Amino acid sequence: MIVVRSVAEVRQALAEPRGRGESIGYVPTMGALHDGHLALVRAARARDDVVVASIFVNPLQFGPDEDFDSYPRDEDRDLALCEKAEANIAWLPSADELFPSGFGLTVAVPRLSSVLCGVGRPTHFAGVTTEMSKILLLLAPTAVYLGEKDFQQLVVMRAVIRDLGLPIEVRSVPTVREPDGLALSSRNAYLGVGERRTAASLFRILTELTEKLRAEPGSVTEVLGEGRRALIEAGMDRVEYLELVDRETLDPVCDATESNRLVAAVGLGSTRLIDNTEI
């Protein structure tokens, strides 16, 4: 694995394999890597000739009161994990190069970005889509690999790539979980011991609700109300949202079908947890 930091270096590293017509798989990360990230790298390794993993804490996607400064960072550990997962190139770009003085571009998908997580984080997805659009244009990969845990982000990025007409395939990878079901996330490090035990109930409750919706597709309103109460009773401090949505439009639905996704965001102490299940 080679480590590059500038746009010029990563383009040079890709020039030869691109010239040979080799496929390029891109895995975007913000570092603090865990098995969820590594599953993306391994998925790219299985399908593409060259795998590029980026490590970049994107300042554009953090709100003014969010955890940009305290977000976990461990470059040496992240690079070692990337190499173990057999990435070919680890790219550590700088914010100064990606967003130089005078940078004024915004790429946004307002309808998909203003619901669910976008209600409480109104600038978040524009930060993600602006950064990702620039990087995808710089790298021109064959495919980009995104995890299903961040389901709204996956839907938004599919729309960006489709609407810009980029010849890039979006390949989703299932959520990787702890043995008790908690979805892996870099922010799980913020959980205290007691909070960590409580956090596992999110997936358990979503699974129970999913089974009920499969058995009684018309009971969406009742099941969601039951789920919100169950989450609070399990120890969550707040339920930001619990919705059944169409998996492509993110529109709320009243009758459960296989094209739906049950999505949730909750607060536990200072940590915000998101998760989803497929109907």
N, C-alpha and C positions, 0 to 999 in steps of 0.2 A: 504494500500500500504506500502511495506517496501522499504527502501532505502539502497542500497549496493554500495560499492566502489571498492572492490577488485575482481579479478577473482575467488578466492576461495569462497568469499561470494555469488556471483551470482550462482556459480555452486552448492553450498550447498542449496541455496534457490530453485533451480530447481530439486534437487535430488528426493525429495519426490513426487512431481507431475509427474515427468518423470517415476518414479518407478510404479506409478499407471496407466501409459499409457496415461496420459493426453496430449493434444496437446498444443504446445507452440508457440505463435505468437510473433515475434520480430519486433519492430519499432525503426529503427535507427534515431536519430536526433542530430543536433549540438546545441540544445538549442534555446534560443530566440523564444520560441514556439508561434505558432499562430494556427488559426483554421485549416490550412492545415495539420499541424502535428497531431492535435487532431482528425482529420478525420481518420488518419491512426490508431490511438489508438482505436477509436470507431469501425473501421472495424475489427480490431483484436479481440476486445472484443465480437463482434457479432459472431465470428467463432471459436475462440480458448478458451481453458479452462484457460490458463495462458497467461498473456500479459506482456512482458518485453519491457520497453522503455529505450533506452540508451540516455544519454546526454553527448556528447563528441565532442569538437571542434578539429577535426583531423588535426594535423599539417602537415601531409604528403600531403594533397591535396591543400595546399596553395603555390603559387609561391613566390619567394623572394620579389617581390614588391606588394604583395597582402595584404589583410586586416586581417591577423591572429590576430595580437595584438589588433586591434580595433573592431574585430567581437563582436556583442552584446552578453553579458552574464548576466544572472539574475537567479541564481540557485534557490532561494526561490520561485520566481514566477513560474519557470518551474516545480518545484516539485508540487506546488499547482495545476497547470493545469493538470499535469499527474494524480494526485489523483482524480481530478474532472472528468476526462475522464475514470476513473476506470481501470487504469493500476494496475497490481498486484505488479510489481517490477519495481523500477526506478534504473537503474544502471549508476553510474557516474565513469567510469574507468579513470585511469591516463595514460598519455602518457609514463611515466617512466615504468609502468608495461607492457603495450602493446608493447612498442618499447624500450626495455632495451639497455643498452650500448652494442654495437657489433651487434645489429639487422641489418641484411643485406638482408632480403628477399624482393623481388618485385614480385607481381602478376599483370600481365598486359594483356590486349587484344589489341594489337597494331592497328589492322585494324579499329576496331570500335572506338578506343580512339584517333586516329590521325586526325579525321575529325570534322567539325562543331566546338564545343567548344574546341576541342583538338588542333585546329590550333593556337589559341591565348593563350591557357593554356596547353602547351605540357606535363607538368608533373602532371596535375590535376587528370586525371582518374586513373593513376597508383597509386596515393596516396589513392584514394577512394577504388580501388579494393584490394589493399594490406591490408588496414585496415579492410574492410568488410570481406575479406576472413578469416583473423585471427579471427575476432569476431564470424563469423558463425561457424567456427570449434570449438571455445571455447563453444559457447552456444548450438550448434546443435538444433536449433528450428525446428518446423514443417513447419513454413512459415515465410517469411519476407515480410513486407508491405512497398511499395515504391510509391511515388506520381508520377503522370503523368506529372507534371510541369517540372521536371528534366528528360525529355524523353530520352535523350541520356544515362544518368546514368542508367535508368531503362533497356534499351537495353543491355548496357555493363554488368550489374550485372546478367541479365538473361544468358548471354553467359558464365560468370564466373561460375555460379552455374551449368550450363549444362556441361561445359567442365571439371570441377572438379568432376563431377558425384555426387554432394551433394544431398542427399534426402530431399531437401528443396523446397517448392513451393514458387514461386514469385507471390505475389498478388498485382496488381496495383490498385491505388485509384485515381479517377478523380481529376483534379485540382480544388482547392477551390479558389473562387474569391471574390473580393470586389464587392459592388453593381454596380460599374461602369465597371466591367470586369477585373480590374487589378488582375493578379495572386498573391496570397499571397506569400510573401517571407520575410525572416528576414531582408534582405538587403533593403527592401522598407523603412526602418527607416532612411536610408541615404538621401532620397529624400527631397528636399526643397518643399515649398508649391506650387510654380509654376511648378516645375518638377513633382510633384505628379499629377497635372492635365494633364500634357503632357503624363505621363506614361500610362494613361488609354487608349490612342489612339492606343497602340500596339495591344491589343486584338481586338479593333474595326476594325482595318485595316486587321488583320489576318482573322477575320470573313468575311469581305467583299471579300477578296481574295479567301477564301475557297468556298464561294458561286459561284464565277465566275468560279473556277476550276471545280466545280461540273456541272455547266451549259455547260462549254466548256473544256472538258478534254484535248484537244490537244493544248490549248493556254498557256502552262506552261511558256515558255520563256517570252512571252509578259506580262503575269500576274505578274511574279516575278519582271520584270523590273518596271512595274507600282507600285508594292508594295514598292520597294526600294525608289522610288521617293516620294511616299506618306508618308513614315516614316520620311524622312528628312523634307518634307513640314510640317509635324505635329509637328516638333520641336525636333526630335531626333538628337543628335550630330553626330552619326555615326551608320551605319548598319554593324555589324560584319559579319552577314550572314542572308540570307533569302532563304531557299531552300525547295523544295518538295522532300522528301526522302521515300524510302521503310521503313516501320515501323519495319522490322526485321533486315535488313542489313545496313540501313542508306545510301544506295547508292542513288545518285540523279536520279530522273526519269523525263522523258519527256512527259509522258501522265498520267494524273491524274486518279487514281482508288481508290477504298475503302481501299486498303492495304497501302495507303500513309499517310504521316504526313507532314504538313506544319510547319516548325520549324524556329525560328528566335532568334537572339541575337542582341541587340542594346545597345548603350551607351547613357546615359543621365546624363550630368555632370560627377560626379565621380562614378555613379552607373551603373552597368551592369545588364540589364534586359533580361531574356529569357522567351519564351512562345511557345506554339505550339497548333495546332488545328488538328482534325482528318477529313480527306476528307470523 
